[in-house]
């Protein structure tokens, strides 16, 4: 039987009127997954940080805002064009910020990323260039690099290597986690996309408590960190076919493989049992979190999974096929 734990309440003053939609980024909820823990017969307790509550729909809103504003502050000229290679959520956030700041944005993305992400990028007024699926993220990055050399005023957030990315997650995401759970958090499970989330949160949490365990949920078909092998997989937004320069491997304690099927199953189960409509990568982090929580060594441990985005971005994917 799992008891609801008592944590200090994070009190954030509610702003009824904001001057810019970016003011609503952050302060996302952390949910204790009591029903799933009971059904999965876990020995530890699992929580989810629901990042789809951010205004543009994903955890990428946080770092994208910081990187985009850094560009605005350091490249003050009339012909500014932001060019970014992305697997999707960063592209949506970048296109969204371009609309807010009225700056032209071009997103370069592998063609197999979800149709919903592609449509949202165009919906915000950005230019979208699709690259062959077989070339993966390295192919999209190569095209973006060419555009940066040929388009006047072109700059990039350079999200895979930009220290502003990790710093923003240390400043905001990690601090919220610590405010919500404090020293009660034992394990953090996240994915690896740009490396910014794992690096920023991992560094901050380990400064607060050195024995906190940072775990990467790794697609079993693309064991980059555990085996040094790349491969195609069905978990959008993570493992882009390379280990990003931004990733600080020193903060990573464990890498746990997860299948595409397990990620899809857990995302669907989270919707039906907890009422949270999370995306596929969130299903992956939750699947890993629950696999750990069933092990004897994680008895009475509090495990937090990052739920990076919501299910609405995956209507056209196997997530919404019959299980």
N, C-alpha and C positions, 0 to 999 in steps of 0.2 A: 504494500500500500504506500503510495507516494503522498507525502504531506506538502501542502503549499508552504513554501519558505517565505519568511518575512525579510524584506530588504528595505533599506531607507528609500523613501520616495524622492525622486528627482523632481524638484519644483521649478518649472520654467514658466515665467510670466507669459500669459497668452496675449498676443498682439491681435486685436480685432481688426485693425486696419494696417496694412503694410504698404510701403512705398514701392517695393520691388519684389517680385515673386521669389527671387533668390534669398530673401530674408527668411523664407520658410524652410530652407534646407536644414536638415539635422533634427536632433531631439526625437529620433525615431524610437518606437517602443521596443522593449524587450519582453518577450512572452514566454512564460513557463508552460511547457508542453505536457501538462498533467495527464491528459487522456491518452496521448500517444505513448507516454512512458508506461502507463498501466497496461496498455495493449501489448507493447513490445517487451514487457516484463523486465524492465531495466533495473539495474542495481544502483546506477547513478541517476542524476536528474539532468534533463536536457532543456535548454532554452534556445530561443531564436531571436536574433536582432533583425527586425523587419524593415529592411532598407527600401522597400518599395513605397514606403510612406513619404519619401523625398518627392519634391514637386514634379520633377521630370521622370520619376519612376524607378530610380535605381541608386545604388551606392555611389555610382560614378558622378552623380551631381556634385558631391562634396569636393573631390579633387579637381574635377573639370572646372568648377568655379574658380578655385584658387589658381590653377594654371592659366586659365583664360584671362583672369584679371591681371596676372603677372605679365602676360603678353601686352595687355592694354597699357600697363604702366611703364613698360620698357621699350615699346615700339610705337611711338606716337607719331604716325604719319598717315596721310590721307588715303593711301592706296593699300591699307592693311588687308590681307587675305589670310585666313587661318586654314591650313591644310592638315588633316589628321588621318592617319591610318588606324583603323579600329575594327574590332569584331562586332561592334554594335552599340552597347550601352554608353560607352564614352562618346561615340558618334552622335547618339541622340542628345546627350547632355551638351556636347559642343555645338550642335545645330541649334538647340534651345537657347544657349548663351549668345550665339550669333544673332538670333532674333531679338533678344533682349537688348543687346548692345548695338544692334544694326551694323554688324560687321559681316562681310561675306565669308561663308564657310564652305569648304569642299571636303567631303568625307570619302575616303577610299576604303572599301570593305570587300572581303571575299564574298562571292556571289551566293554562297550557300547559307549565309546568315539569314535569320528569319525574315519573312516578308513584312511582318509588323514593324520590325526595327527599320527596315528600308523605308517603309511608308512614313514612319514618324520623322525620320531625317528629312525627307522631302516636304513633309507637312510643315515643318518649321522653316522652310524656305532655303535649305542648304542644297548645294549641288552634290549628287551622289555618283561616285564612280565604282563600279563593281569589277572585281578582278577574278580570274579563274580559280575555282575551288581547289584544283590540284596544287596551286602555288601557295595556298594558305596565307597566314598573316605575313610571313616574309615577303611574299609576292606583293601584297597590298602596301607594305612598307617601302618596297622598291619603287613602286609607282608614285607613292607620295613623295619620296625623295627626289624623283625626277621633276615633279610639279614644283617643288620648292626651289629648284634651280631655274625654272623657266617662267614662272608667274611673278610679275612685279609685285613687290610688297608681301610676298608669301612668307609665312612663319608657321611653325608647328608647336603644339603643346609638348611634343616629344615625350608622351606619357610613359613610355617603357623605360626611360632613363632619367626623367625629370625628378630631382629630389623634392620639389614642391609637392608632388603627388604623395609621397610617403609622409612628408611633414604634415600635410593636411589631415591625413588619417590619424596621425599621432595627436594632433591638436584637437580634432573634433570627435571622430568615431571612437577612438580609444578612451578619451576622457569621459564620454557618455557611458561607455561600458563600465568604467571604473566607478562612476557616480551611481550607476544602477546596481552593480553587484559587489563592488569593492573587493575586499580580500576573500569573499566567498567564491569568486570565479577560480576554477582549477584548470580548465582546459578551454582553449579557443580553437574552433575548426573553421577554416576558410578555404577558398579556392586560390589559385594562382593565375592571374591574368597579366596585368602589368607588373605585379609584385608589390604595388604600392600599399594595398590593404594589409597584406601579411607583414610587410616590413614596418610600416608605420605603427600599426596596432601592436605588433609583437615587441618592438623596441620599447614602447611606452609601458605596456603591461609588465614586461620583465624588469623595468626600472622600479615598478611599484612592488613587485613580488617575484623574486628570481625563479621560483619553482613553478610558475605558471607554464603549462605545456601548450605550445603552438603547433597545431596539426594542419597539414595541407591535405585536402581531398583531391586525389589525383585520378584522372580517367584511366581505367585499366588498359585501354587501348593506346594510351599515349604516356607511358611511364618515364617522362623526361627526368624527373628528380630521383626516382628510385632506381632506374636502370639506364638512364641516359639515352632512351630510345623515343623517337617521335612517331606519331601515327595519327590516323583520322579517328575521330570520336564524335559522339552525339551530345556533348555537354557544352552548349554555346557559352562563350565568354571566359573560359578558362583554358589553360595550356595551349597557347597560340602557336605551337610548333617550335618553340625556342624557350630557353630560360632567360627571362628579361634581365638586363643589366641592373635594374633597380632592386631586384630581389636580394635581400640580405639573408643568405643561407644560415648565418650564425644564430638567427632567432628561431629557426625551424627545428623543432624537436623530433617530429615524426611525420612521415608521409604514408597515407593510407589509401590504397587503391579502391576505386568504386566503379562499378560497371554502369554503362548507359541505362540499362534496364532497372538497376537499383535506384538510380537517381530519379527516373521517371515514376517508378512505383512510389517512392517516398513523397515526391511532390504531390501526386494524386492523393495519397493517404493523408497528408497534412491538410489538404483542402477538405476532405470528407470528415476527418476526425477533429480538427482544430479550427476549421473555418478560415484558414489562411491560404490564399491563392498565390503560391510562390512559383518562381521559375525553375528551370531544369537544374541550373547550377546550385540553387538553394536546396533542391532535392538531393543533390550530391553531398553537400555539407551536412544536411540532416541525416542522410543514410550513414555517413561515417560517424557522426555524433552518436547515433543510436547503436551502431556496432560496437563502439567503445563502451557505451554505458551498460552494455550487457556483460562486460568482462569483469571478473572478480576484482582485478586491480583498480577498477574505477568505481567500486562500491562507495556510495555516499559522496561521490565527486559531482561538482556542478560543471556541466559542459555547455558552452555557448557556441551555437552555429550561426554564421553570418548568412542571412537570407538576402542575397544581393539585389534581386528584382522580383517582379510579379509575373503571374501566369499569363496576363493579357498580351505579352509580347510573343507568345508561342502558340497562338491559335492554329497556325499553319504547320506546326511541327508534330512529331509523334506524341508529344505530351497530351494532345487532345484526340489522339486515336484511341480506339478501344484497347484497354489493357489486356 
